[in-house]
Amino acid sequence: MTQPQTNSPSSARTALVTGASGGIGEALARELAARGIHVILVARTGSRLQALARELEAAHGVRAFPVPLDLALPDAGEWLEREVGELGLTVDFLVNNAGFASYGEFITLDPGQTRDMIQVNVATLTDLTRRFLPGMVARGRGRVLNVASTAAFMPGPLMAVYYATKAYVLSLSEALNEEVRGSGVNVTALCPGPVETGFQARARLEESRLLQGREIPGPGEVAREGIDAMLRGQAVRVVGRANQLLALTPRFLPRALVPGLVRRAQDRAR
């Protein structure tokens, strides 16, 4: 693990990014480093984190700290808080990006995987926010960026638990942002739609109508919009005009129609 040098970055701005080994998380870490912000990189894949840390340090002159950790473990938040303290770092920006989805009818999905999804997407995100947000408020400065999704705005048959976890992330973020109003701290929910990453492959979404023939943005574009929104203190950022319209659509339809429409969009193309 990279150790602090004598010119400790604890006096400079530091961001903790979960799920930083690929996809949106890696892009967020790159965007932060490019803006001169030191980064604590958290994910399960230690070798990838170490390579990314070396690359960011060489390219941007920041410090990068790889911390391999399985965020599905119930004590992940406690362990990570202790690790950050031992490194002598202060978290100025908490970026809760780690998350995953499963595709299929709820009763057919592996219970253990569903439990891990709730742990990573909801429980660990909440725990990390509770651990690092109070320090930000006490210092009178800081930002939390929680990666939600356009899935947060509607129920999602065939990805029921994932959609529900993202609704939680959006609701929590908006509520906390109001609670810390005027403190110098803001909480932002970033809501991308489908993004060109390995996320779809893990969730087995490639064959769904939702993605068939659709051009989707890369993680770099999402990361830039997310970091800009976080630094502005924007409460919610939905990425892309089409996704902004999609997020509004459930408000103008009878609620009973929405689950069926979402299911048809997510069903496998024949």
MITI-137640 format. One record per residue (C-alpha): residue in three letters; x, y, z. Coordinates in nm, 3 decimals. Each point is the difference from the previous one (the first is absolute). Example, Ala and Ser with C-alpha at 12.3 -4.5 7.8 and 13.67 -1.06 7.14 Angstrom:
BEGIN
{Ala {1.230 -0.450 0.780}}
{Ser {0.137 0.344 -0.066}}
# end
This chain:
BEGIN
{Met {0.000 0.000 0.000}}
{Thr {0.124 0.351 -0.082}}
{Gln {0.112 0.181 0.314}}
{Pro {-0.011 0.375 0.068}}
{Gln {0.320 0.193 -0.071}}
{Thr {0.137 0.274 0.222}}
{Asn {-0.209 0.256 -0.183}}
{Ser {-0.318 -0.161 0.132}}
{Pro {-0.310 0.075 -0.210}}
{Ser {-0.215 0.030 0.312}}
{Ser {0.015 0.380 -0.036}}
{Ala {-0.122 -0.020 -0.362}}
{Arg {-0.334 -0.112 -0.137}}
{Thr {-0.053 -0.375 -0.007}}
{Ala {-0.281 -0.208 -0.151}}
{Leu {-0.098 -0.354 0.092}}
{Val {-0.142 -0.186 -0.301}}
{Thr {-0.163 -0.343 0.032}}
{Gly {-0.025 -0.236 -0.294}}
{Ala {0.307 0.172 -0.147}}
{Ser {0.147 -0.294 -0.193}}
{Gly {-0.206 0.054 -0.315}}
{Gly {-0.300 0.162 -0.168}}
{Ile {-0.146 0.317 0.146}}
{Gly {0.203 -0.034 0.320}}
{Glu {0.331 -0.003 -0.186}}
{Ala {-0.115 0.292 -0.214}}
{Leu {-0.098 0.196 0.312}}
{Ala {0.342 -0.065 0.153}}
{Arg {0.170 0.115 -0.320}}
{Glu {-0.212 0.316 -0.011}}
{Leu {0.076 0.084 0.362}}
{Ala {0.374 -0.060 -0.044}}
{Ala {0.003 0.216 -0.314}}
{Arg {-0.138 0.282 0.217}}
{Gly {0.285 -0.036 0.248}}
{Ile {-0.191 -0.195 0.264}}
{His {0.171 -0.289 0.182}}
{Val {-0.192 -0.327 -0.021}}
{Ile {-0.059 -0.301 0.222}}
{Leu {-0.090 -0.283 -0.239}}
{Val {-0.223 -0.275 0.138}}
{Ala {-0.108 -0.322 -0.175}}
{Arg {0.054 -0.374 0.023}}
{Thr {0.267 -0.024 -0.272}}
{Gly {0.325 0.104 0.162}}
{Ser {0.224 -0.039 -0.305}}
{Arg {-0.220 0.227 -0.210}}
{Leu {-0.015 0.262 0.276}}
{Gln {0.379 -0.001 0.035}}
{Ala {0.049 0.048 -0.374}}
{Leu {-0.254 0.282 -0.007}}
{Ala {0.161 0.167 0.302}}
{Arg {0.342 0.000 -0.168}}
{Glu {-0.150 0.138 -0.320}}
{Leu {-0.186 0.284 0.173}}
{Glu {0.300 0.099 0.209}}
{Ala {0.224 0.014 -0.309}}
{Ala {-0.252 0.185 -0.216}}
{His {-0.134 0.257 0.246}}
{Gly {0.248 0.032 0.287}}
{Val {-0.260 -0.099 0.259}}
{Arg {0.023 -0.272 0.265}}
{Ala {-0.206 -0.311 -0.062}}
{Phe {-0.061 -0.263 0.267}}
{Pro {-0.125 -0.344 -0.114}}
{Val {-0.209 -0.175 0.265}}
{Pro {-0.119 -0.349 -0.104}}
{Leu {-0.326 -0.077 0.179}}
{Asp {-0.318 -0.199 -0.060}}
{Leu {-0.278 0.247 0.074}}
{Ala {-0.251 -0.284 0.034}}
{Leu {0.153 -0.084 0.338}}
{Pro {-0.215 0.128 0.289}}
{Asp {0.298 0.163 0.173}}
{Ala {0.144 0.160 -0.315}}
{Gly {-0.084 0.353 0.110}}
{Glu {0.161 -0.041 0.341}}
{Trp {0.313 -0.151 -0.154}}
{Leu {0.026 0.274 -0.263}}
{Glu {-0.042 0.281 0.251}}
{Arg {0.281 -0.148 0.207}}
{Glu {0.223 -0.037 -0.307}}
{Val {-0.055 0.364 -0.099}}
{Gly {0.090 0.106 0.353}}
{Glu {0.319 -0.209 -0.002}}
{Leu {0.102 0.166 -0.327}}
{Gly {-0.039 0.338 0.170}}
{Leu {-0.253 0.119 -0.257}}
{Thr {-0.311 0.218 0.019}}
{Val {-0.285 -0.076 -0.240}}
{Asp {-0.116 0.326 -0.159}}
{Phe {-0.199 -0.171 -0.276}}
{Leu {-0.178 -0.332 0.049}}
{Val {-0.097 -0.164 -0.329}}
{Asn {-0.229 -0.299 0.058}}
{Asn {0.010 -0.163 -0.342}}
{Ala {0.028 -0.374 0.071}}
{Gly {-0.307 -0.196 -0.096}}
{Phe {-0.125 -0.283 -0.218}}
{Ala {-0.321 -0.148 -0.139}}
{Ser {-0.154 -0.337 -0.080}}
{Tyr {-0.236 -0.061 -0.291}}
{Gly {-0.297 -0.237 0.021}}
{Glu {-0.318 -0.067 0.191}}
{Phe {0.044 0.052 0.373}}
{Ile {-0.096 -0.358 0.098}}
{Thr {0.263 -0.147 -0.235}}
{Leu {0.298 0.204 0.121}}
{Asp {0.264 -0.133 0.237}}
{Pro {-0.090 0.115 0.355}}
{Gly {0.363 0.052 0.092}}
{Gln {0.059 0.225 -0.297}}
{Thr {-0.311 0.198 0.082}}
{Arg {0.116 0.040 0.359}}
{Asp {0.343 0.120 -0.119}}
{Met {-0.165 0.248 -0.236}}
{Ile {-0.196 0.156 0.283}}
{Gln {0.312 0.005 0.217}}
{Val {0.214 0.178 -0.261}}
{Asn {-0.262 0.227 -0.159}}
{Val {-0.177 0.101 0.322}}
{Ala {0.155 -0.108 0.330}}
{Thr {0.368 0.073 -0.067}}
{Leu {-0.083 0.324 -0.181}}
{Thr {-0.204 0.113 0.301}}
{Asp {0.266 -0.109 0.247}}
{Leu {0.280 0.183 -0.182}}
{Thr {-0.211 0.315 -0.023}}
{Arg {-0.074 -0.016 0.372}}
{Arg {0.368 -0.045 0.078}}
{Phe {0.142 0.283 -0.215}}
{Leu {-0.280 0.256 -0.025}}
{Pro {0.020 0.118 0.366}}
{Gly {0.366 0.100 -0.041}}
{Met {-0.085 0.203 -0.308}}
{Val {-0.276 0.184 0.184}}
{Ala {0.231 0.065 0.297}}
{Arg {0.264 0.147 -0.235}}
{Gly {-0.261 0.203 -0.188}}
{Arg {0.097 -0.135 -0.342}}
{Gly {-0.034 -0.318 -0.202}}
{Arg {-0.204 -0.185 -0.257}}
{Val {-0.167 -0.340 -0.032}}
{Leu {-0.076 -0.140 -0.344}}
{Asn {-0.229 -0.305 -0.001}}
{Val {-0.034 -0.178 -0.332}}
{Ala {-0.366 -0.087 -0.044}}
{Ser {-0.161 -0.057 -0.341}}
{Thr {-0.298 0.091 -0.215}}
{Ala {-0.129 -0.329 0.144}}
{Ala {-0.062 0.196 0.322}}
{Phe {-0.305 0.170 -0.149}}
{Met {-0.214 -0.309 -0.069}}
{Pro {-0.060 -0.364 0.099}}
{Gly {0.201 -0.249 -0.205}}
{Pro {-0.143 -0.345 -0.068}}
{Leu {0.280 -0.245 -0.094}}
{Met {0.242 0.215 0.201}}
{Ala {-0.231 0.063 0.295}}
{Val {0.257 0.011 0.280}}
{Tyr {0.250 0.210 -0.196}}
{Tyr {-0.264 0.262 -0.085}}
{Ala {-0.111 0.003 0.363}}
{Thr {0.355 0.053 0.126}}
{Lys {0.049 0.295 -0.233}}
{Ala {-0.331 0.154 0.112}}
{Tyr {0.139 -0.021 0.353}}
{Val {0.326 0.169 -0.103}}
{Leu {-0.186 0.286 -0.169}}
{Ser {-0.238 0.051 0.294}}
{Leu {0.280 -0.016 0.258}}
{Ser {0.215 0.245 -0.194}}
{Glu {-0.275 0.257 -0.041}}
{Ala {-0.096 -0.023 0.367}}
{Leu {0.359 0.031 0.126}}
{Asn {0.069 0.291 -0.232}}
{Glu {-0.289 0.184 0.163}}
{Glu {0.117 -0.094 0.351}}
{Val {0.349 0.146 -0.057}}
{Arg {-0.121 0.311 -0.182}}
{Gly {0.202 0.304 0.106}}
{Ser {0.281 -0.206 0.152}}
{Gly {0.243 0.035 -0.291}}
{Val {-0.066 -0.362 -0.095}}
{Asn {-0.220 -0.138 -0.277}}
{Val {-0.121 -0.348 -0.097}}
{Thr {-0.053 -0.070 -0.369}}
{Ala {-0.178 -0.292 -0.168}}
{Leu {0.142 -0.079 -0.345}}
{Cys {-0.256 -0.176 -0.221}}
{Pro {0.139 -0.138 -0.325}}
{Gly {-0.191 -0.228 -0.231}}
{Pro {0.175 -0.294 -0.170}}
{Val {0.376 0.065 -0.035}}
{Glu {0.257 -0.176 -0.216}}
{Thr {0.167 -0.208 0.273}}
{Gly {0.019 -0.361 0.117}}
{Phe {-0.309 0.060 0.216}}
{Gln {-0.242 -0.123 -0.267}}
{Ala {0.196 -0.321 -0.054}}
{Arg {0.000 -0.080 0.371}}
{Ala {-0.375 0.061 0.018}}
{Arg {-0.059 -0.196 -0.327}}
{Leu {-0.177 0.297 -0.155}}
{Glu {0.147 -0.002 -0.350}}
{Glu {-0.300 -0.182 -0.150}}
{Ser {-0.268 0.219 0.159}}
{Arg {-0.209 0.236 -0.210}}
{Leu {0.127 0.279 0.223}}
{Leu {0.342 -0.013 -0.169}}
{Gln {-0.079 -0.133 -0.346}}
{Gly {0.114 0.250 -0.265}}
{Arg {0.057 0.274 0.256}}
{Glu {0.305 0.225 0.008}}
{Ile {0.114 0.038 0.358}}
{Pro {0.261 0.237 0.144}}
{Gly {0.342 -0.097 0.127}}
{Pro {0.097 0.021 0.366}}
{Gly {0.221 0.306 -0.055}}
{Glu {-0.295 0.216 -0.101}}
{Val {-0.201 -0.115 0.302}}
{Ala {0.294 0.062 0.234}}
{Arg {0.054 0.356 -0.123}}
{Glu {-0.365 0.089 0.048}}
{Gly {-0.005 -0.168 0.340}}
{Ile {0.306 0.178 0.136}}
{Asp {-0.120 0.335 -0.136}}
{Ala {-0.337 -0.050 0.170}}
{Met {0.165 -0.105 0.326}}
{Leu {0.229 0.302 0.010}}
{Arg {-0.295 0.231 -0.074}}
{Gly {-0.195 -0.158 0.285}}
{Gln {-0.279 -0.110 -0.233}}
{Ala {-0.244 -0.235 0.174}}
{Val {-0.085 -0.226 -0.296}}
{Arg {0.168 -0.034 -0.338}}
{Val {-0.164 -0.214 -0.268}}
{Val {0.246 -0.053 -0.286}}
{Gly {-0.131 0.062 -0.352}}
{Arg {-0.308 0.174 -0.135}}
{Ala {-0.174 -0.327 -0.091}}
{Asn {0.056 -0.133 0.351}}
{Gln {-0.129 0.324 0.152}}
{Leu {-0.323 -0.046 -0.194}}
{Leu {-0.011 -0.368 0.099}}
{Ala {0.032 0.090 0.366}}
{Leu {-0.298 0.236 -0.029}}
{Thr {-0.223 -0.242 -0.190}}
{Pro {-0.132 -0.202 0.300}}
{Arg {-0.140 0.322 0.148}}
{Phe {-0.237 0.042 -0.293}}
{Leu {-0.120 -0.360 -0.037}}
{Pro {-0.243 -0.197 0.215}}
{Arg {0.220 -0.179 0.251}}
{Ala {-0.160 -0.335 -0.079}}
{Leu {0.128 0.019 -0.359}}
{Val {0.366 0.066 0.080}}
{Pro {0.114 -0.349 0.115}}
{Gly {-0.137 -0.161 -0.318}}
{Leu {0.169 0.258 -0.222}}
{Val {0.332 -0.049 0.174}}
{Arg {-0.030 -0.377 -0.023}}
{Arg {-0.060 0.014 -0.376}}
{Ala {0.301 0.228 -0.040}}
{Gln {0.222 -0.237 0.200}}
{Asp {-0.124 -0.329 -0.139}}
{Arg {0.236 -0.187 -0.229}}
{Ala {-0.035 0.092 -0.366}}
{Arg {-0.141 -0.289 -0.200}}
# end
